[in-house]
Amino acid sequence: MKKTAIILISFLVVLGGAFLFLQNVNINRLGTDKYYTQIIGEGKKLEERATSGEVYVRYEYTLQAVKEDGEAKTVTFTSQNQLRQQAYLELFIKNDKGVTSYEEIKGDKVPQKAKENLM
């Protein structure tokens, strides 16, 4: 009986830990390089129709992105919403997948060297 209780409690602890991990960690940001960019111009509007006839709208952006050390490259990514003009973004990029996630940040959070190369 004690063994069963210990095994059950251990299983619940592991299950709870896995649940908390998945709730609090954005897996798309693991193993990525951080780049910074600024939204300039409107994104290209892309419309797709589902088989049900429903229209899905996305916006595609092609922008220059800069690493903290000043290394720059051109990236393309999509968003479900049109992004705010002049907004700074922190991009999370994997070599084989491109931009996997992004987050809008304040201008003072962009490293100085990256900010200089964006202008």
WOJOPE-V76896 format. One record per residue. N is the residue number from 0. SS is DSSP state (helix for helix, strand for strand, loop for the rest). PSI is psi in degrees with one decimal (none if undefined). Layout:
n: (N/N)
ss: (SS/SS)
psi: (PSI/PSI)
This chain:
n: (0/1/2/3/4/5/6/7/8/9/10/11/12/13/14/15/16/17/18/19/20/21/22/23/24/25/26/27/28/29/30/31/32/33/34/35/36/37/38/39/40/41/42/43/44/45/46/47/48/49/50/51/52/53/54/55/56/57/58/59/60/61/62/63/64/65/66/67/68/69/70/71/72/73/74/75/76/77/78/79/80/81/82/83/84/85/86/87/88/89/90/91/92/93/94/95/96/97/98/99/100/101/102/103/104/105/106/107/108/109/110/111/112/113/114/115/116/117/118)
ss: (loop/helix/helix/helix/helix/helix/helix/helix/helix/helix/helix/helix/helix/helix/helix/helix/helix/helix/helix/helix/helix/helix/helix/helix/loop/loop/helix/helix/helix/loop/loop/loop/strand/strand/strand/strand/strand/strand/loop/loop/loop/loop/loop/strand/strand/strand/strand/strand/strand/loop/loop/loop/loop/loop/strand/strand/strand/strand/strand/strand/strand/strand/strand/strand/strand/strand/strand/loop/loop/loop/loop/strand/strand/strand/strand/strand/strand/strand/strand/loop/loop/loop/loop/loop/loop/loop/loop/strand/strand/strand/strand/strand/strand/strand/loop/loop/loop/strand/strand/strand/strand/strand/strand/strand/strand/loop/helix/helix/helix/loop/loop/helix/helix/helix/helix/helix/helix/helix/loop)
psi: (-42.3/-40.7/-44.1/-42.7/-42.1/-43.8/-43.6/-45.2/-42.5/-43.9/-43.9/-37.4/-45.8/-44.2/-42.8/-41.5/-42.4/-41.1/-46.8/-40.5/-49.2/-29.8/-31.1/-8.3/126.5/104.6/-28.7/-13.3/-6.7/133.4/28.6/164.0/140.7/129.2/161.5/144.5/169.3/135.0/118.6/118.7/162.9/148.1/155.5/123.6/125.7/127.1/134.3/141.5/132.8/165.8/-23.1/-8.3/-9.3/138.1/129.4/130.5/133.0/161.6/129.6/132.0/134.5/111.7/161.5/133.1/145.6/135.1/168.1/-32.6/0.1/-7.9/129.4/152.1/160.0/131.7/151.7/133.3/165.6/158.7/148.7/-22.1/155.5/132.8/152.1/132.1/141.0/3.9/143.9/138.1/143.6/117.8/141.8/114.3/130.8/139.7/-41.2/-14.2/-9.8/-148.1/119.5/-19.0/159.2/161.9/134.3/134.5/163.9/153.0/-32.2/-8.3/-10.5/127.5/142.8/-45.2/-39.1/-41.3/-40.4/-39.0/-16.6/-23.8/none)
